[in-house]
Amino acid sequence: MFKIGTLADWFHVGLLEGIRASERCGASGVQIYAWNEMDPRTMTAARLAEVKNTARECHQTVTALCGELGGHGFEIAADNPDKIEYLKRTVDLALALDCNVVTTHIGRVPEDETGERWRNMQEACREVGGYAAQHGASIAVETGPEPVARLMKFLGDCPGVGVNYDPANLVMVTKDDEVEGVYTAGSKIVHTHAKDGRCNFYAGPETVYGIFAEGGIEALNTVSTYFTELPLGQGSVRWDSYLKALLNVGYNGYLTIEREVNGDVTADIRLAVQFLREKLDSLA
């Protein structure tokens, strides 16, 4: 039905140890960030072989690479040539790791379909999506910066671009229905993040993701009163309905556990694997 993965980097023990920790927690896959030691523009053959061998020894599939664009994603045309090239190289690296999904944040899809921001983002998505599709891969845009219905309208003109569905972003920031959104996105969902949380104060995704664009995850931590990320099952995500919706639309890929907090989160991730297994058993 579904498979359970983790994000290797969020163990905070380095990439190779993160892959080993994923196996110890009972997951069968890992998502890897395409930055620092895994930057596709500086990747060496020796490093690639080391990562592949470690994943193989630990019985881990690479579920996706995260091609983090930083800043405002594809919102600003002048920034896009370098970002497009980076994502293309990330697709190449993903394929070398026997993976066909690259997740990313493209910025905030605006309401105005006639404006410059919409045009800049769509042109960039078409180019990277076309490249991915030519090579049998997908670019997966993470949910959260806008309602799912708007994202799907935007992606309708972007072949090769799907969705990395994160239900927690929707309940924490966007106040969009995380279950109904699955039915809206449907077959466009090519990867998911298993994350939970609650909204404490609705500031709106334009504001919250604007803060993220300017200062990254560290800046978001300064406005953590807006929302709280929580271990799976302790937030507002309606897991039973959510997982049933994924099943109903035909998704059978990874539920990749994401725990975006500092410190040792191994215990939380291990409990998340157990939580998901129990939920999946009840669906079977």
GUTOR-235564 format. One line per 4 residues: their letters; for each residue y, z, x of C-alpha. Coordinates in nm, 2 decimals, padded with zeros to 4 digits. Example, Ala and Ser with C-alpha at 12.3 -4.5 7.8 and 13.67 -1.06 7.14 Angstrom:
// residues 2
AS) -00.45:00.78:01.23  -00.11:00.71:01.37
// end
This chain:
// residues 284
MFKI) 00.00:00.00:00.00  00.28:00.13:00.23  00.27:00.23:00.59  00.46:00.52:00.75
GTLA) 00.68:00.48:01.05  00.95:00.67:01.25  01.26:00.59:01.45  01.16:00.65:01.81
DWFH) 01.52:00.73:01.92  01.57:01.01:01.67  01.31:01.23:01.85  01.58:01.26:02.12
VGLL) 01.32:01.25:02.40  01.36:00.90:02.53  01.20:00.58:02.40  00.85:00.61:02.55
EGIR) 00.82:00.97:02.46  00.95:00.89:02.12  00.67:00.64:02.07  00.42:00.90:02.17
ASER) 00.58:01.16:01.94  00.55:00.91:01.65  00.17:00.90:01.70  00.15:01.28:01.73
CGAS) 00.34:01.31:01.40  00.08:01.09:01.23  00.29:00.77:01.18  00.15:00.42:01.26
GVQI) 00.48:00.25:01.35  00.82:00.29:01.52  01.15:00.13:01.48  01.35:00.09:01.81
YAWN) 01.72:00.06:01.87  01.81:-00.26:02.07  02.06:-00.09:02.29  02.08:00.10:02.63
EMDP) 01.74:00.06:02.79  01.63:-00.18:02.52  01.95:-00.40:02.52  01.81:-00.75:02.48
RTMT) 02.08:-00.89:02.71  01.95:-00.68:03.01  01.58:-00.64:02.92  01.34:-00.69:03.21
AARL) 00.99:-00.82:03.18  00.86:-00.50:03.34  01.04:-00.28:03.08  00.92:-00.50:02.80
AEVK) 00.56:-00.47:02.92  00.60:-00.09:02.95  00.71:-00.05:02.59  00.44:-00.28:02.46
NTAR) 00.17:-00.10:02.65  00.29:00.24:02.54  00.30:00.13:02.17  -00.05:-00.02:02.21
ECHQ) -00.19:00.29:02.37  -00.03:00.50:02.09  -00.16:00.27:01.81  00.20:00.21:01.71
TVTA) 00.33:-00.11:01.55  00.70:-00.19:01.61  00.83:-00.19:01.25  01.17:-00.33:01.33
LCGE) 01.44:-00.35:01.59  01.78:-00.21:01.51  02.05:-00.44:01.62  02.35:-00.21:01.58
LGGH) 02.67:-00.42:01.58  02.92:-00.13:01.59  03.27:-00.13:01.48  03.33:-00.33:01.16
GFEI) 03.01:-00.53:01.17  03.09:-00.89:01.09  03.42:-00.82:00.91  03.65:-00.95:01.19
AADN) 03.60:-01.32:01.28  03.73:-01.28:01.64  03.45:-01.02:01.71  03.17:-01.22:01.57
PDKI) 03.06:-01.48:01.84  02.95:-01.20:02.07  02.78:-01.01:01.79  02.60:-01.32:01.66
EYLK) 02.47:-01.39:02.01  02.36:-01.03:02.05  02.16:-01.04:01.72  02.00:-01.37:01.82
RTVD) 01.88:-01.21:02.14  01.76:-00.91:01.94  01.55:-01.15:01.73  01.40:-01.29:02.05
LALA) 01.32:-00.94:02.17  01.17:-00.84:01.84  00.94:-01.14:01.85  00.84:-01.05:02.20
LDCN) 00.74:-00.71:02.06  00.53:-00.87:01.79  00.79:-00.77:01.53  00.97:-01.00:01.29
VVTT) 01.25:-00.77:01.14  01.59:-00.69:01.29  01.79:-00.44:01.09  02.17:-00.41:01.11
HIGR) 02.49:-00.30:00.95  02.71:-00.60:00.88  03.02:-00.40:00.75  03.14:-00.35:00.40
VPED) 03.09:-00.64:00.16  03.41:-00.65:-00.04  03.46:-00.70:-00.41  03.68:-01.01:-00.35
ETGE) 03.46:-01.31:-00.30  03.75:-01.53:-00.21  03.90:-01.32:00.07  03.88:-01.35:00.45
RWRN) 03.64:-01.05:00.49  03.38:-01.20:00.26  03.41:-01.54:00.43  03.38:-01.40:00.79
MQEA) 03.08:-01.19:00.70  02.90:-01.47:00.52  02.95:-01.73:00.79  02.81:-01.49:01.05
CREV) 02.52:-01.39:00.83  02.43:-01.75:00.77  02.42:-01.83:01.14  02.21:-01.53:01.24
GGYA) 01.99:-01.56:00.93  01.93:-01.93:01.00  01.83:-01.85:01.36  01.59:-01.57:01.24
AQHG) 01.43:-01.79:00.98  01.37:-02.07:01.23  01.17:-01.83:01.43  00.98:-01.67:01.14
ASIA) 01.19:-01.35:01.14  01.44:-01.18:00.91  01.77:-01.00:00.95  01.77:-00.70:00.73
VETG) 02.10:-00.56:00.61  02.10:-00.19:00.54  02.21:-00.06:00.20  02.49:00.18:00.15
PEPV) 02.83:00.02:00.22  02.85:-00.14:-00.12  02.65:-00.14:-00.45  02.31:-00.32:-00.42
ARLM) 02.41:-00.57:-00.69  02.71:-00.68:-00.48  02.51:-00.70:-00.16  02.25:-00.92:-00.34
KFLG) 02.52:-01.16:-00.47  02.65:-01.18:-00.11  02.31:-01.25:00.04  02.23:-01.52:-00.22
DCPG) 02.40:-01.77:00.01  02.24:-01.63:00.34  01.89:-01.77:00.40  01.69:-01.56:00.65
VGVN) 01.88:-01.24:00.56  01.70:-00.97:00.36  01.75:-00.60:00.30  01.67:-00.28:00.49
YDPA) 01.66:-00.05:00.19  01.79:00.31:00.26  01.78:00.51:-00.07  01.97:00.81:00.09
NLVM) 02.27:00.60:00.18  02.30:00.50:-00.19  02.28:00.86:-00.33  02.48:01.02:-00.05
VTKD) 02.77:00.77:-00.02  02.77:00.49:-00.27  02.65:00.69:-00.58  02.44:00.38:-00.67
DEVE) 02.11:00.41:-00.85  01.85:00.41:-00.57  01.57:00.32:-00.81  01.74:00.05:-01.01
GVYT) 01.86:-00.10:-00.69  01.50:-00.17:-00.58  01.45:-00.39:-00.88  01.79:-00.56:-00.81
AGSK) 01.69:-00.63:-00.45  01.33:-00.72:-00.52  01.16:-00.95:-00.28  01.47:-00.94:-00.05
IVHT) 01.35:-00.59:00.07  01.18:-00.65:00.41  01.20:-00.30:00.56  01.29:00.05:00.43
HAKD) 01.42:00.38:00.57  01.27:00.70:00.43  01.57:00.93:00.43  01.70:01.19:00.18
GRCN) 02.03:01.37:00.11  02.29:01.45:-00.14  02.65:01.37:-00.22  02.89:01.67:-00.20
FYAG) 03.21:01.48:-00.26  03.25:01.12:-00.36  03.49:00.96:-00.12  03.36:00.60:-00.17
PETV) 03.17:00.38:00.07  03.49:00.20:00.18  03.62:00.52:00.31  03.30:00.66:00.46
YGIF) 03.19:00.35:00.62  03.54:00.28:00.74  03.52:00.61:00.93  03.18:00.50:01.07
AEGG) 03.33:00.17:01.18  03.62:00.33:01.37  03.43:00.62:01.53  03.05:00.58:01.49
IEAL) 02.81:00.85:01.39  03.01:01.11:01.57  03.31:01.04:01.35  03.09:01.07:01.04
NTVS) 02.99:01.41:01.15  03.35:01.53:01.12  03.35:01.44:00.75  03.00:01.58:00.69
TYFT) 03.14:01.77:00.39  03.13:01.44:00.20  02.75:01.44:00.21  02.45:01.62:00.35
ELPL) 02.14:01.45:00.49  01.83:01.66:00.42  01.46:01.65:00.49  01.25:01.44:00.26
GQGS) 01.21:01.59:-00.08  01.51:01.82:-00.05  01.78:01.58:-00.15  01.87:01.36:-00.45
VRWD) 01.64:01.07:-00.39  01.39:01.04:-00.68  01.09:00.97:-00.47  00.82:00.92:-00.73
SYLK) 01.03:00.67:-00.92  01.16:00.51:-00.60  00.82:00.45:-00.45  00.68:00.32:-00.78
ALLN) 00.97:00.08:-00.79  00.89:-00.05:-00.44  00.53:-00.09:-00.55  00.64:-00.28:-00.87
VGYN) 00.85:-00.53:-00.68  00.56:-00.61:-00.44  00.69:-00.43:-00.13  00.40:-00.33:00.10
GYLT) 00.58:-00.27:00.43  00.69:00.03:00.63  00.86:00.35:00.50  01.04:00.43:00.83
IERE) 01.15:00.79:00.85  01.51:00.84:00.96  01.64:01.19:01.04  02.00:01.14:01.17
VNGD) 02.08:01.49:01.30  02.11:01.64:01.65  01.85:01.86:01.80  01.47:01.87:01.78
VTAD) 01.37:01.71:01.45  01.00:01.67:01.53  00.90:01.93:01.27  01.11:01.76:01.00
IRLA) 00.95:01.42:01.09  00.60:01.56:01.08  00.67:01.72:00.74  00.82:01.39:00.62
VQFL) 00.49:01.21:00.72  00.30:01.46:00.52  00.54:01.44:00.23  00.51:01.06:00.21
REKL) 00.13:01.07:00.24  00.11:01.31:-00.06  00.34:01.09:-00.26  00.14:00.78:-00.17
DSLA) -00.19:00.95:-00.26  -00.04:01.02:-00.61  00.04:00.66:-00.65  -00.30:00.53:-00.55
// end
